[in-house]
Amino acid sequence: MSQPVAEVHPSVTAEIEKQLSGHNVNVLDDEKPELSDDEINKQEGVKRVEAITTVWTKQVLVVMFILLYLVSFTDQLMQSVQGSLVAYITSAFNQHGLLATTSIVATIIGGVCNLTIAKVIDIWGRVEGFLFALLLVSIGMIMKATSYNVEMYAAAHTLYWVGHLALGYIITIILADITSLRNRIIMFGLNSTPIICTTFAGPKIADLFYTNLNFRWAFGAFLIIQIVFCVPVAIIFLWSKRKAVARGIYPQSDANRTFWESVKYYFVQFDVIGMFLTVFGFSLLLLPFSLVSYAPNGWKTGYIIAMIILGVFLLAAFAIWEKFFSPVPYIPFKFLKDRTILGACLIYGLMFCSIFCWDAYYYSYLQVVHGLTITTSGYVLNSFSLTSAIIGPFVGLGIRHLGTFKWPSFAMMPFAILGVGLLIHFRTADSATGYLVMCQVFNGIYSGVWALTCQLAIMSCVTHQEIAVSIALFGLFGSIGAAMGFAIAGALWTNIFPVQLLARLPEDAKNLTATIYGDITVQMSYPVGSDIRNAINDSYSDVQRKMVITGICFIPLCLGCILMWRNINVRKLEEEKGHQNKGTIF
C-alpha cells in the first residue's frame, strides 16, 4: 500500500433534523446515542452548504458526484505515481535512509491541520476550504518539482501532504453533506474506486517519467491536471451560492470586525497555540527515532536527547493549555467521551500504526530483494488499496441492507491476523511474489472495511454541525498512528539495517556500507546472486521481518476497540429521526 494514510480519507457528515420530544425512540440494538441538532447552534459554513444544496436539482447533484469522483481520481493517481518515485527521489539526494523521516512531519501536520480545516469549512464554507487545499497542493508540487536537496523536498512534501489530506477530507465532508446516513458509505466506497485504475496506471506512469524524463516532470504535469479538474467543482459551488443569495436563503455574515480584530478572533477560534504545541510536540518526539543513525554519537547526541525531552514537554504543555487556558479547545475532547467515537478513532490510529511499521520500506524491499521493477513493485504494493477500493461499494450496500456496522467489523479480525501474520513467514528472498500479493489482499480487506465502518460509527453519533470536526478528529488519530508507524519503521531501519549490512558484507566490501545504505540504485546495481547482493537482501529480510512482528502486535488492540462500540442500527435511526442534512441529497 502506498502511503495508506492518503488512501482512506476520513469523511462523515450528519445532522439529525427532526428532534422527537417527549418519548424515547428505540433505534439501537442495545442503547440509544444522544443526538441533538438545534438550528441555532449551526455555524455559518454548515448553514451555507445546506442553502447551496437546497437550490440544486437532481441533475446538479449527479454532476457534482461525477466531478468529485474525477478530482479523487486525479489526486489518487498522483499519489500512486509519487509513491512509486519517492525512493528514487530520496536516493537522488543520497538519503534513501530518510524515506520514513520525510513522511513523519508531513503526516503529523496533515492530521493536525485537518482540525483547522474543519473549523474553516464550518465557519466560512466548503468551497473556501476546497480552494485553500488546492492552493497548498499546488505550492507543494511546485516546490517538489524544483527541489534541490532532501530538506527542500521534505518541506515541499509537508505542504503537499497537508493539502492532499485536506482535499480528500473536504471531498468526503461534501459527500456527507449530500447523502443520507444510510447511503453514505455507498458513495464513500464508490469515491474510492479510482484506486482500481490508479493501482495499475500509477506505477506505469511513474516508470515512464523516471525512464524518459525525471520525477520533476511528473509533479509539474499532475499539478496542471489537478487544477483542471478542481476548478469546475468550485464553479458549481460559487454559481449555486449566487442562486441561494438571490432566493434570500444564503446566510450572510453579520460580523463587523476590523482586520486586527478578525486576526485576534480567528487566532482564538483556531487555537493556534494548541495547534503548534501538538505539531511540534509529536514531531520532536517521533523524529529522533529515524534520525539517530545520522547523529554523530547516536543516542548520546545532545540534540537527539533534547528533541525527545522537548517533545514530551510540549505535549504536556498542550494538555495543560487545553485543560486550563484555551478559550476554544483545539481537540474536541467531548467527542472522546462517547465510547463509540473513541473506539472508532483508536482503531483508525492503531490500524495505520500497524501498517506503516512494515509498509514504509516495503516498496524498496520488493525492488531490491525480489528484483521487481518499478511497475511490478507498485502493483504488489497497491494491491492493498486495490482490494479496499473493490470491496468499498459492497460494504456500503451491505450496511444499507443490514443497518448495522459493528458485527461486520468483528468479522474482519481473521483477515487482519492472517494478513500481517503471514508476512512474517514470507519475509524472505525466496518467497513467491504471489504470496506477498495474497497478504496484501487480506490487509486490504480488513482495512477497507474498518476505514468505512469507523467513519459510519462516528457519523451515527453526531449532528450535521459536528460532522466536520469529529471526522477531522478521526483523521488526526489516523495521522498520529501513521506517524508512529513511520517512526517505528525509521527507528528499526536506521538502527538495524546498517548494522546487519556491515556484519554480512564481505570483508573487502565493508567500506561500502554507508554508500549502499544511502542509495537504492546502488543496492540494485550489484548482480543478483553475488555475495554483496546476498548480504543486502539478507539485511533487508532481517529488518523487514522485525518490522512486521512489531506491526502485528497492534492488531489485538483493535478487537478491544470494536467491543467499545454501541450496536447502532443506522437504518432504524433514520427511519425514526429523519435525515441528518438538508437540501437535495442522495
BELLINNOR-V65581 format. One record per residue. SS is DSSP state (H for helix, E for strand, - for the rest). PHI is phi as a letter, one per 20 degrees, with the letter a starting at -180 (none if undefined). PSI is psi as a letter, one per 40 degrees, with the letter a starting at -180 (999 if undefined). Layout:
ss=SS phi=PHI psi=PSI
ss=SS phi=PHI psi=PSI
This chain:
ss=- phi=none psi=h
ss=- phi=e psi=h
ss=- phi=l psi=g
ss=H phi=g psi=d
ss=H phi=f psi=e
ss=H phi=e psi=e
ss=- phi=e psi=d
ss=- phi=d psi=h
ss=- phi=e psi=h
ss=- phi=f psi=h
ss=- phi=b psi=h
ss=- phi=a psi=i
ss=- phi=b psi=i
ss=- phi=r psi=i
ss=- phi=b psi=h
ss=- phi=e psi=h
ss=- phi=e psi=d
ss=- phi=d psi=h
ss=- phi=e psi=h
ss=- phi=e psi=h
ss=- phi=d psi=i
ss=- phi=n psi=e
ss=- phi=b psi=i
ss=- phi=e psi=i
ss=- phi=d psi=h
ss=- phi=e psi=g
ss=- phi=d psi=e
ss=E phi=d psi=i
ss=- phi=e psi=d
ss=- phi=c psi=d
ss=- phi=a psi=i
ss=- phi=e psi=h
ss=- phi=f psi=i
ss=- phi=e psi=h
ss=- phi=c psi=h
ss=- phi=b psi=i
ss=- phi=b psi=g
ss=- phi=f psi=h
ss=H phi=g psi=d
ss=H phi=f psi=d
ss=H phi=e psi=e
ss=- phi=f psi=h
ss=- phi=e psi=i
ss=H phi=f psi=d
ss=H phi=f psi=d
ss=H phi=f psi=d
ss=H phi=f psi=d
ss=H phi=f psi=d
ss=H phi=f psi=d
ss=H phi=f psi=d
ss=H phi=f psi=d
ss=H phi=f psi=d
ss=H phi=f psi=d
ss=H phi=f psi=d
ss=- phi=e psi=e
ss=- phi=f psi=i
ss=- phi=e psi=i
ss=H phi=f psi=d
ss=H phi=f psi=d
ss=H phi=f psi=d
ss=H phi=g psi=d
ss=H phi=f psi=d
ss=H phi=f psi=d
ss=H phi=f psi=d
ss=H phi=g psi=d
ss=H phi=f psi=d
ss=H phi=f psi=d
ss=H phi=f psi=d
ss=H phi=f psi=d
ss=H phi=f psi=d
ss=H phi=f psi=d
ss=H phi=f psi=d
ss=H phi=f psi=d
ss=H phi=f psi=d
ss=H phi=f psi=d
ss=H phi=f psi=d
ss=H phi=f psi=d
ss=H phi=f psi=d
ss=H phi=f psi=d
ss=H phi=f psi=d
ss=H phi=f psi=d
ss=H phi=f psi=d
ss=H phi=f psi=d
ss=H phi=f psi=e
ss=H phi=d psi=e
ss=H phi=f psi=d
ss=H phi=f psi=d
ss=H phi=f psi=d
ss=H phi=f psi=d
ss=H phi=f psi=d
ss=H phi=f psi=d
ss=H phi=f psi=d
ss=- phi=d psi=e
ss=- phi=l psi=f
ss=- phi=c psi=f
ss=H phi=f psi=d
ss=H phi=f psi=e
ss=H phi=e psi=e
ss=- phi=g psi=d
ss=- phi=f psi=d
ss=H phi=f psi=d
ss=H phi=f psi=e
ss=H phi=e psi=e
ss=H phi=f psi=d
ss=H phi=f psi=d
ss=H phi=g psi=d
ss=H phi=f psi=d
ss=H phi=f psi=d
ss=H phi=f psi=d
ss=H phi=g psi=d
ss=H phi=f psi=d
ss=H phi=f psi=d
ss=H phi=f psi=d
ss=H phi=f psi=d
ss=H phi=f psi=d
ss=H phi=f psi=d
ss=H phi=g psi=d
ss=H phi=f psi=d
ss=H phi=f psi=d
ss=H phi=f psi=d
ss=H phi=f psi=d
ss=H phi=e psi=d
ss=H phi=e psi=d
ss=- phi=e psi=d
ss=- phi=q psi=i
ss=H phi=f psi=d
ss=H phi=f psi=d
ss=H phi=f psi=d
ss=H phi=f psi=d
ss=H phi=f psi=d
ss=H phi=f psi=d
ss=H phi=f psi=d
ss=H phi=f psi=d
ss=H phi=f psi=d
ss=H phi=f psi=d
ss=H phi=f psi=d
ss=H phi=g psi=d
ss=H phi=f psi=d
ss=H phi=f psi=d
ss=H phi=f psi=d
ss=H phi=f psi=d
ss=H phi=f psi=d
ss=H phi=f psi=d
ss=H phi=f psi=d
ss=H phi=f psi=d
ss=H phi=d psi=e
ss=- phi=f psi=i
ss=- phi=c psi=e
ss=- phi=b psi=i
ss=H phi=f psi=d
ss=H phi=f psi=d
ss=H phi=f psi=d
ss=H phi=f psi=d
ss=H phi=f psi=d
ss=H phi=f psi=d
ss=H phi=f psi=d
ss=H phi=f psi=d
ss=H phi=f psi=d
ss=H phi=f psi=d
ss=H phi=f psi=d
ss=H phi=f psi=d
ss=H phi=f psi=d
ss=H phi=f psi=d
ss=H phi=f psi=d
ss=H phi=f psi=d
ss=H phi=f psi=d
ss=H phi=f psi=d
ss=H phi=f psi=d
ss=H phi=f psi=d
ss=H phi=f psi=d
ss=H phi=g psi=d
ss=H phi=f psi=d
ss=H phi=f psi=d
ss=H phi=f psi=d
ss=H phi=f psi=d
ss=H phi=f psi=d
ss=H phi=f psi=d
ss=- phi=d psi=e
ss=- phi=c psi=i
ss=- phi=f psi=i
ss=H phi=g psi=d
ss=H phi=f psi=d
ss=H phi=e psi=e
ss=H phi=f psi=d
ss=H phi=f psi=d
ss=H phi=f psi=d
ss=H phi=f psi=d
ss=H phi=f psi=d
ss=H phi=f psi=d
ss=H phi=f psi=d
ss=H phi=f psi=e
ss=- phi=e psi=e
ss=- phi=f psi=e
ss=H phi=g psi=d
ss=H phi=f psi=d
ss=H phi=g psi=d
ss=H phi=e psi=d
ss=H phi=f psi=d
ss=H phi=g psi=d
ss=H phi=e psi=d
ss=H phi=f psi=d
ss=H phi=g psi=d
ss=H phi=f psi=d
ss=H phi=f psi=d
ss=H phi=f psi=d
ss=H phi=f psi=d
ss=H phi=f psi=d
ss=H phi=f psi=d
ss=H phi=f psi=d
ss=H phi=f psi=d
ss=H phi=f psi=d
ss=H phi=e psi=d
ss=- phi=c psi=b
ss=- phi=a psi=i
ss=H phi=f psi=d
ss=H phi=f psi=d
ss=H phi=f psi=d
ss=H phi=f psi=d
ss=H phi=f psi=d
ss=H phi=f psi=d
ss=H phi=f psi=d
ss=H phi=f psi=d
ss=H phi=f psi=d
ss=H phi=f psi=d
ss=H phi=f psi=d
ss=H phi=f psi=d
ss=H phi=f psi=d
ss=H phi=g psi=d
ss=H phi=e psi=d
ss=H phi=e psi=d
ss=H phi=g psi=d
ss=H phi=g psi=d
ss=H phi=f psi=d
ss=H phi=f psi=d
ss=H phi=f psi=d
ss=H phi=f psi=d
ss=H phi=f psi=d
ss=H phi=f psi=d
ss=H phi=f psi=d
ss=H phi=f psi=d
ss=H phi=f psi=d
ss=H phi=f psi=d
ss=H phi=f psi=d
ss=H phi=f psi=d
ss=H phi=f psi=d
ss=H phi=f psi=d
ss=H phi=e psi=e
ss=- phi=m psi=e
ss=- phi=d psi=e
ss=- phi=e psi=h
ss=- phi=f psi=h
ss=- phi=d psi=i
ss=- phi=f psi=h
ss=- phi=d psi=e
ss=- phi=f psi=h
ss=- phi=c psi=g
ss=- phi=d psi=i
ss=- phi=f psi=i
ss=H phi=g psi=d
ss=H phi=f psi=d
ss=H phi=f psi=d
ss=H phi=f psi=d
ss=H phi=g psi=d
ss=H phi=f psi=d
ss=H phi=f psi=d
ss=H phi=f psi=d
ss=H phi=f psi=d
ss=H phi=f psi=d
ss=H phi=f psi=d
ss=- phi=e psi=e
ss=- phi=l psi=g
ss=H phi=g psi=d
ss=H phi=f psi=d
ss=H phi=f psi=d
ss=H phi=f psi=d
ss=H phi=f psi=d
ss=H phi=f psi=d
ss=H phi=f psi=d
ss=H phi=f psi=d
ss=H phi=f psi=d
ss=H phi=f psi=d
ss=H phi=f psi=d
ss=H phi=f psi=d
ss=H phi=f psi=d
ss=H phi=f psi=d
ss=H phi=e psi=d
ss=H phi=f psi=d
ss=H phi=g psi=d
ss=H phi=f psi=d
ss=H phi=d psi=e
ss=H phi=e psi=e
ss=H phi=f psi=d
ss=H phi=f psi=e
ss=H phi=e psi=e
ss=- phi=f psi=i
ss=- phi=f psi=d
ss=- phi=c psi=f
ss=H phi=m psi=b
ss=H phi=f psi=e
ss=H phi=e psi=e
ss=- phi=f psi=h
ss=H phi=g psi=d
ss=H phi=f psi=d
ss=H phi=f psi=d
ss=H phi=f psi=d
ss=H phi=f psi=d
ss=H phi=f psi=d
ss=H phi=f psi=d
ss=H phi=f psi=d
ss=H phi=f psi=d
ss=H phi=f psi=d
ss=H phi=f psi=d
ss=H phi=f psi=d
ss=H phi=f psi=d
ss=H phi=f psi=d
ss=H phi=f psi=d
ss=H phi=f psi=d
ss=H phi=f psi=d
ss=H phi=f psi=d
ss=H phi=f psi=d
ss=H phi=g psi=d
ss=H phi=f psi=d
ss=H phi=f psi=d
ss=H phi=d psi=d
ss=H phi=c psi=d
ss=- phi=f psi=h
ss=- phi=f psi=d
ss=- phi=c psi=g
ss=- phi=g psi=h
ss=- phi=f psi=d
ss=- phi=e psi=h
ss=- phi=f psi=g
ss=H phi=f psi=d
ss=H phi=f psi=d
ss=H phi=f psi=d
ss=H phi=f psi=e
ss=H phi=f psi=e
ss=- phi=e psi=h
ss=H phi=f psi=d
ss=H phi=f psi=d
ss=H phi=f psi=d
ss=H phi=f psi=d
ss=H phi=f psi=d
ss=H phi=f psi=d
ss=H phi=f psi=d
ss=H phi=f psi=d
ss=H phi=g psi=d
ss=H phi=f psi=d
ss=H phi=f psi=d
ss=H phi=f psi=d
ss=H phi=f psi=d
ss=H phi=f psi=d
ss=H phi=f psi=d
ss=H phi=f psi=d
ss=H phi=f psi=d
ss=H phi=f psi=e
ss=H phi=g psi=d
ss=H phi=d psi=e
ss=H phi=e psi=d
ss=- phi=g psi=d
ss=- phi=d psi=e
ss=H phi=f psi=d
ss=H phi=f psi=d
ss=H phi=f psi=d
ss=H phi=g psi=d
ss=H phi=f psi=d
ss=H phi=f psi=d
ss=H phi=f psi=d
ss=H phi=f psi=d
ss=- phi=e psi=e
ss=- phi=m psi=f
ss=- phi=e psi=i
ss=- phi=f psi=i
ss=H phi=g psi=d
ss=H phi=f psi=d
ss=H phi=f psi=d
ss=H phi=f psi=d
ss=H phi=f psi=d
ss=H phi=f psi=d
ss=H phi=f psi=d
ss=H phi=f psi=d
ss=H phi=e psi=e
ss=H phi=f psi=d
ss=H phi=g psi=d
ss=H phi=f psi=d
ss=H phi=g psi=d
ss=H phi=f psi=d
ss=H phi=g psi=d
ss=H phi=f psi=d
ss=H phi=f psi=d
ss=H phi=e psi=e
ss=H phi=g psi=d
ss=H phi=f psi=d
ss=H phi=f psi=d
ss=H phi=f psi=d
ss=H phi=f psi=d
ss=H phi=f psi=d
ss=H phi=f psi=d
ss=H phi=f psi=d
ss=H phi=f psi=d
ss=H phi=f psi=d
ss=H phi=e psi=d
ss=- phi=n psi=e
ss=E phi=d psi=i
ss=- phi=c psi=e
ss=H phi=f psi=d
ss=H phi=f psi=d
ss=H phi=g psi=d
ss=H phi=f psi=d
ss=H phi=g psi=d
ss=- phi=f psi=e
ss=- phi=e psi=e
ss=H phi=g psi=d
ss=H phi=g psi=d
ss=H phi=f psi=d
ss=H phi=f psi=d
ss=H phi=f psi=d
ss=H phi=f psi=d
ss=H phi=g psi=d
ss=H phi=e psi=d
ss=H phi=f psi=d
ss=H phi=f psi=d
ss=H phi=f psi=d
ss=H phi=f psi=d
ss=H phi=f psi=d
ss=- phi=e psi=e
ss=- phi=e psi=f
ss=- phi=c psi=i
ss=- phi=f psi=d
ss=- phi=e psi=e
ss=- phi=f psi=h
ss=- phi=f psi=i
ss=H phi=g psi=d
ss=H phi=g psi=d
ss=H phi=f psi=d
ss=H phi=f psi=d
ss=H phi=f psi=d
ss=H phi=g psi=d
ss=H phi=f psi=d
ss=H phi=f psi=d
ss=H phi=f psi=d
ss=H phi=g psi=d
ss=H phi=f psi=d
ss=H phi=f psi=d
ss=H phi=f psi=d
ss=H phi=f psi=d
ss=H phi=f psi=d
ss=H phi=f psi=d
ss=H phi=f psi=d
ss=H phi=f psi=d
ss=H phi=g psi=d
ss=H phi=e psi=d
ss=H phi=f psi=d
ss=H phi=f psi=d
ss=H phi=f psi=d
ss=H phi=f psi=d
ss=H phi=g psi=d
ss=H phi=f psi=d
ss=H phi=f psi=d
ss=- phi=f psi=e
ss=- phi=d psi=e
ss=- phi=c psi=i
ss=- phi=e psi=i
ss=H phi=g psi=d
ss=H phi=f psi=d
ss=H phi=e psi=e
ss=H phi=f psi=d
ss=H phi=g psi=d
ss=H phi=f psi=d
ss=H phi=f psi=d
ss=H phi=f psi=d
ss=H phi=f psi=d
ss=H phi=f psi=d
ss=H phi=g psi=d
ss=H phi=f psi=d
ss=H phi=f psi=d
ss=H phi=f psi=d
ss=H phi=f psi=d
ss=H phi=f psi=d
ss=H phi=f psi=d
ss=H phi=f psi=d
ss=H phi=f psi=d
ss=H phi=f psi=d
ss=H phi=f psi=d
ss=H phi=f psi=d
ss=H phi=g psi=d
ss=H phi=f psi=d
ss=H phi=f psi=d
ss=H phi=f psi=d
ss=H phi=f psi=d
ss=H phi=f psi=d
ss=H phi=f psi=d
ss=H phi=f psi=d
ss=H phi=f psi=d
ss=H phi=e psi=e
ss=H phi=d psi=d
ss=H phi=g psi=d
ss=H phi=f psi=d
ss=H phi=f psi=d
ss=H phi=f psi=d
ss=H phi=f psi=d
ss=H phi=f psi=d
ss=H phi=f psi=d
ss=H phi=e psi=d
ss=- phi=f psi=i
ss=- phi=g psi=i
ss=H phi=g psi=d
ss=H phi=f psi=e
ss=H phi=c psi=e
ss=H phi=f psi=d
ss=H phi=f psi=e
ss=H phi=e psi=e
ss=H phi=g psi=d
ss=H phi=f psi=d
ss=H phi=f psi=d
ss=H phi=f psi=d
ss=H phi=f psi=d
ss=H phi=e psi=e
ss=- phi=b psi=h
ss=H phi=f psi=d
ss=H phi=f psi=d
ss=H phi=f psi=d
ss=H phi=g psi=d
ss=H phi=e psi=e
ss=H phi=f psi=e
ss=- phi=e psi=h
ss=- phi=g psi=i
ss=- phi=f psi=h
ss=- phi=n psi=e
ss=- phi=f psi=i
ss=H phi=f psi=d
ss=H phi=f psi=d
ss=H phi=f psi=d
ss=H phi=f psi=d
ss=H phi=f psi=d
ss=H phi=f psi=d
ss=H phi=f psi=d
ss=H phi=f psi=d
ss=H phi=f psi=d
ss=H phi=g psi=d
ss=H phi=f psi=d
ss=H phi=f psi=d
ss=H phi=f psi=d
ss=H phi=f psi=d
ss=H phi=f psi=d
ss=H phi=f psi=d
ss=H phi=f psi=d
ss=H phi=f psi=d
ss=H phi=g psi=d
ss=H phi=f psi=d
ss=H phi=f psi=d
ss=H phi=f psi=e
ss=- phi=f psi=d
ss=- phi=e psi=e
ss=H phi=f psi=d
ss=H phi=g psi=d
ss=H phi=f psi=d
ss=H phi=f psi=d
ss=H phi=f psi=d
ss=H phi=f psi=d
ss=H phi=f psi=d
ss=H phi=f psi=d
ss=H phi=f psi=d
ss=- phi=f psi=d
ss=- phi=f psi=i
ss=- phi=f psi=i
ss=- phi=e psi=g
ss=E phi=e psi=h
ss=E phi=d psi=h
ss=H phi=f psi=d
ss=H phi=f psi=d
ss=H phi=f psi=d
ss=H phi=g psi=d
ss=H phi=f psi=d
ss=H phi=f psi=d
ss=H phi=e psi=d
ss=H phi=d psi=e
ss=- phi=n psi=i
ss=- phi=f psi=i
ss=- phi=f psi=d
ss=- phi=c psi=i
ss=- phi=d psi=i
ss=- phi=n psi=a
ss=- phi=e psi=h
ss=- phi=c psi=i
ss=- phi=e psi=999
